[in-house]
Amino acid sequence: DGIFCIFDTRTKGAVDPNWKELIIKLIENSKENSVILIGVRASESSNWSEIIEQLNVDDYLDKKLVDLLFFRIGSDFRLDIFDQLKVMLSSIDNKY
């Protein structure tokens, strides 16, 4: 009931179009009330708003009741990941 993915944009400079397709498939194949957590490793100089815009899947979220959360993974990535996993598990626990 929880899905966790990490994408890395640090060496690419842009979002891979396949990533958006993968996120759409995750939404389509997930159970109702699932939590999907997407971590994006990005350099400090990258434009976070642009990255999120390229991964925009709002049209697909209207079709299915799932929680989708994007978060930026910075240089202290281990703490970022653990904090976000706590959020995801808490969200799942609150639903059941």
N, C-alpha and C positions, 0 to 999 in steps of 0.2 A: 504493500500500500504506500510505499515511499520509493521514489526513484532519485538517484543522485548521479549527476554527470559533471565532468570537468572538461572545459575546452581551453586551449592555450593559444592566445593571439600574439604572444610576445614576439615570435619570429616571423609571423605572417604579415603583420601590418593591417590586415583586414580579416573579416569574418569569412570563413569557408562557407559557401552556399549550401553545402551538404549538411552543415550543422543545423540550419533551420529546418531542413527536411527531416532530420533525425528527431528534433524536438516535436515536430508535428506528428510523427509516427508514435512517439512516446505518449503524447496527449491522446491520440486516437486509440491506442492499445491499453491505456491505463484504466483502472477501475474508477467508478464514481467515488468522489471524496478522497482521491489519492493526493499525495503531495509530491510535486516534482521540483527538485532543487538543482539549479544550473549554476555552477561556479565557472567564472571566466578569468583565467590568468591573463592579466594585461599589464603592460609596462606603465610606469607612472606618467609617461608623456602621452599615452593613448587617450583618445576622446571616448570616454565611457558612454556618453549619450549616443554617439554614433554607433557604437558597438551594439547597444541595446536596441536601437532603431533597426539595425540590420537583422536582429534576431526577433523582431516583433511577430508574435503569433496570436495576437488578440482575437482575430477572426475565428480561430480554431477553439479558443477557450470558451467562446459563447456557445459552442455546440456540446460541451461536456463540462460537468462540475468537477474541476480539479483546482488545486492551489498550485500556482507556478511562481517560483521565486528565483530571480537572478541575483547573484552577488559577485562582487569583484574580489578576486584573490590577489592580494598584494605580496610584498616581500616576506611578510610573516605568515606564509600560507597555512602552516599547520594550525595555528590558532584560529584563523578564519574558517577553515574547514570544520574544526571541532565545534566552534560556535554555531555554525549553520546547521550542522548535523543535530545539535541539541534542539534548535528551532524546529527542524523537520520532525524529529521524534516526538517533540511536545505537541506539535500540530496533529500528528497521527493519534497520539494518546488522547487528546481532547475530543476527537471525533468518535471515539469508541468507548 
